[in-house]
Amino acid sequence: MSKTVVATPSAPAAIGPYSQAIRSGNLLFTAGQIALDPATGQVVPGGITEQTTRVLENLKAIVEAAGSSLARTVKTTVFLKDFNDFAAMNAVYGAYLAPVGVAAPARSTVEVARLPKDVLVEIELVAEL
């Protein structure tokens, strides 16, 4: 098995012993992304809609840096601080990952007690290259 690190300045830099993404064969595995602005390293202001948008923009940047696109996503995992935010998160998620004509990826969504920097949402994905 070969592993190739994928990194882009268009998404937040890894702040620990992990990579933004790893390419293995024809698959890309991203680290979980939270709502950090890559330019400032700060959590974006706003609620679940703004945070989900930033998370998906970060993921889009990583996937595109690997030469793929969000349309080639096969699996996601969504971590929500509050499951009451599901509908608002899902509306943004659908616009990015399941627009008309694109098969929605498989997904797991769970509520968690706490996320890094006390954000409201974290998403990771697997995409085909």
HELIX and SHEET records of a PDB file:
HELIX    1   1 ILE A   48  ALA A   65  1                                  18    
HELIX    2   2 LEU A   70  ARG A   72  5                                   3    
HELIX    3   3 PHE A   83  ASP A   85  5                                   3    
HELIX    4   4 PHE A   86  LEU A   97  1                                  12    
HELIX    5   5 PRO A  116  ASP A  118  5                                   3    
SHEET    1   A 6 THR A   4  VAL A   6  0                                        
SHEET    2   A 6 ALA A  21  SER A  24 -1                                        
SHEET    3   A 6 LEU A  27  THR A  30 -1                                        
SHEET    4   A 6 VAL A 121  GLU A 128 -1                                        
SHEET    5   A 6 THR A  73  LEU A  80 -1                                        
SHEET    6   A 6 ALA A 106  GLU A 111  1                                        
END                                                                             
